[in-house]
Amino acid sequence: MKIAIIGLGLMGGSLAMSLKEQKYVTDIVGYDHNEVHTAQAMELGLVNSIASFSEVKKCDVIFLAIPVDGLIATLHNLTDVSANTTIIDLGSTKEKIVQSIPRKIRKNFVAAHPMTGTENFGPLAAVKGLYEDKVVVLCDLEDSAKHQADTAKMIFFLSKDATHIYASKRARPSCCVYLSYAPCSLICHCKHGNATRKQTQYFSTSRWWIPFYESFSQKFSLYVGRHF
């Protein structure tokens, strides 16, 4: 399976690192409008090569790991891909993205939101194992073709503890948004609220709270998957 990743930052770069360890992956190519990022991705060995957009279209699976507006624009440039091509996005605002998919490639598309990430960005922020043992929300799979849905499930099953949740595009923003941005909101409150400078620095720089948050995130995401 040949995979293309559009966007070689934290999410795209980390995904490439995990996919390189999968036996079914024969090649991973990257595409990014930022020349610094493409150079860094190659230096770090995140992808095997940098592809042109026309070469990206010929891949078996195309990941869109870019901001939402760019993602939507890119979708409109992928309307001539093969019926067997799987397009998977990693964006967060599912309803806007799904509503913007050209009808011609709706069956090719799988809306995914891995419940993972860090505060860093760019290829240098790529983390090995970022997607392992994490919850991945797959939205509106009934609107994707069976081949594409099965491909997404296989790809995101990166470890024995990985969890898939199947939800509507509306469930993710109404519930999981609180989960995704809780740490950022708390840090922001510390910085701009009533917390002392010492308290803010302690929460922002220490890592003690991460295991508790990750455990809570998995339990909360499972609840969303069962009830929405």
PyMOL commands that set and color helices and strands:
alter all, ss='L'
color gray80, all
select helices_A, chain A and resi 10-19+35-44+53-56+68-75+94-99+103-105+123-125+141-143+146-156+171-192+197-205+210-227
alter helices_A, ss='H'
color red, helices_A
select strands_A, chain A and resi 2-6+27-31+49-50+61-64+86-89+109-114+135-139+163-167
alter strands_A, ss='S'
color yellow, strands_A
deselect
rebuild
show_as cartoon
